[in-house]
Amino acid sequence: MNIFVGSLPFSIEEADLRESFEAYGAVDSVKIITDKFTGRSKGFGFVEMTNDDEAQKAIDELNGATVQGRAIVVNKSEPKPEGERRSFNNNRGGSDSRGGYGGNNRGGDNRGGGNRGGY
């Protein structure tokens, strides 16, 4: 079972997290998510345990537990459906495609501007 662990103290190491979960059973892997530019923990991670019963017991007992002064959040990790992943482009939908300079949208007579000659 893949387990989400959130609200982690930024100073916690993967070895410390592994130790907390090994009290409940065998741990396959531990991964604390870090910022790719700074290397600093983002405050959450994932623990994978082989036995679902042991994993559920760990979830039940560690959810809300205090680790280094912080109450952590522990629950079963559910993969996001493919359609809900966020896109990295900034197209947020809608079609406000007026172009760059706005134009003259006053309606009615459009006599202003343009080349008036005389030069």
C-alpha positions as CSV (number, residue, x, y, z in Angstrom):
1,M,0.0,0.0,0.0
2,N,1.2,3.5,-0.8
3,I,0.8,5.9,2.1
4,F,0.7,9.7,1.9
5,V,2.4,11.5,4.8
6,G,1.8,15.2,5.1
7,S,2.6,18.2,7.4
8,L,6.1,16.8,8.0
9,P,8.6,18.9,9.7
10,F,11.1,20.2,7.1
11,S,14.0,18.8,9.0
12,I,12.8,15.2,9.1
13,E,15.0,12.6,7.2
14,E,13.8,9.6,5.2
15,A,15.5,7.3,7.7
16,D,13.5,8.9,10.6
17,L,10.2,8.4,8.7
18,R,11.1,4.8,7.8
19,E,11.8,4.1,11.5
20,S,8.3,5.4,12.5
21,F,6.6,3.1,10.0
22,E,8.8,0.1,10.6
23,A,7.2,-0.1,14.1
24,Y,4.1,-1.4,12.2
25,G,5.7,-3.7,9.6
26,A,8.0,-4.0,6.7
27,V,8.6,-0.8,4.7
28,D,9.4,-1.2,1.0
29,S,10.3,2.5,0.3
30,V,10.3,6.0,1.8
31,K,10.4,9.2,-0.3
32,I,10.2,12.7,1.1
33,I,9.4,15.1,-1.7
34,T,11.9,17.9,-2.1
35,D,12.0,21.1,-4.2
36,K,14.1,20.4,-7.2
37,F,15.8,23.8,-7.1
38,T,16.6,24.2,-3.4
39,G,16.6,20.6,-2.3
40,R,14.5,21.6,0.7
41,S,11.7,19.3,1.8
42,K,8.2,20.3,0.7
43,G,6.8,18.9,3.9
44,F,5.2,15.7,2.5
45,G,6.2,12.3,1.3
46,F,5.2,8.7,0.6
47,V,5.8,5.4,2.4
48,E,5.2,2.1,0.7
49,M,4.4,-1.0,2.8
50,T,3.9,-4.5,1.5
51,N,1.3,-5.7,4.0
52,D,-2.0,-3.8,3.7
53,D,-3.1,-4.7,7.2
54,E,0.1,-3.4,8.7
55,A,-0.1,-0.3,6.5
56,Q,-3.7,0.4,7.7
57,K,-2.6,0.0,11.3
58,A,0.2,2.5,10.7
59,I,-2.3,4.9,9.1
60,D,-4.7,4.6,12.0
61,E,-2.1,5.1,14.7
62,L,0.1,7.7,13.1
63,N,-2.5,10.0,11.6
64,G,-2.5,13.1,13.9
65,A,0.6,11.9,15.8
66,T,3.1,14.6,16.7
67,V,6.5,14.4,15.0
68,Q,9.1,17.0,16.0
69,G,6.3,19.2,17.3
70,R,4.0,18.9,14.2
71,A,0.8,16.9,13.9
72,I,1.3,14.8,10.8
73,V,-1.4,13.7,8.3
74,V,-1.3,10.1,7.3
75,N,-3.7,8.4,4.8
76,K,-3.8,6.0,1.9
77,S,-2.4,7.5,-1.2
78,E,-4.8,7.4,-4.1
79,P,-3.4,8.1,-7.6
80,K,-4.9,11.1,-9.3
81,P,-7.0,10.2,-12.4
82,E,-5.1,11.2,-15.5
83,G,-7.5,14.0,-16.4
84,E,-7.0,15.9,-13.2
85,R,-3.3,16.5,-13.5
86,R,-2.4,20.2,-13.7
87,S,-0.9,21.5,-16.9
88,F,2.2,23.7,-16.7
89,N,1.1,26.1,-19.5
90,N,-0.9,29.1,-18.4
91,N,-3.9,28.5,-20.6
92,R,-6.7,28.5,-18.1
93,G,-9.5,28.1,-20.5
94,G,-11.9,30.8,-21.7
95,S,-11.4,32.6,-24.9
96,D,-10.6,36.2,-24.2
97,S,-8.6,36.6,-27.4
98,R,-8.9,40.3,-28.1
99,G,-5.3,40.6,-29.0
100,G,-2.7,42.9,-27.6
101,Y,-3.8,46.5,-28.0
102,G,-7.5,46.5,-27.2
103,G,-8.6,48.5,-30.2
104,N,-11.4,51.0,-30.3
105,N,-14.5,49.2,-28.9
106,R,-16.7,52.2,-28.4
107,G,-19.3,51.1,-31.0
108,G,-21.1,53.5,-33.3
109,D,-18.9,56.0,-35.2
110,N,-15.3,55.0,-35.6
111,R,-13.9,58.2,-37.0
112,G,-10.9,58.7,-34.7
113,G,-7.3,57.8,-35.4
114,G,-5.9,56.7,-38.7
115,N,-3.9,58.6,-41.2
116,R,-5.3,62.1,-41.6
117,G,-3.0,63.2,-44.4
118,G,-1.3,66.4,-44.7
119,Y,2.2,65.3,-44.0
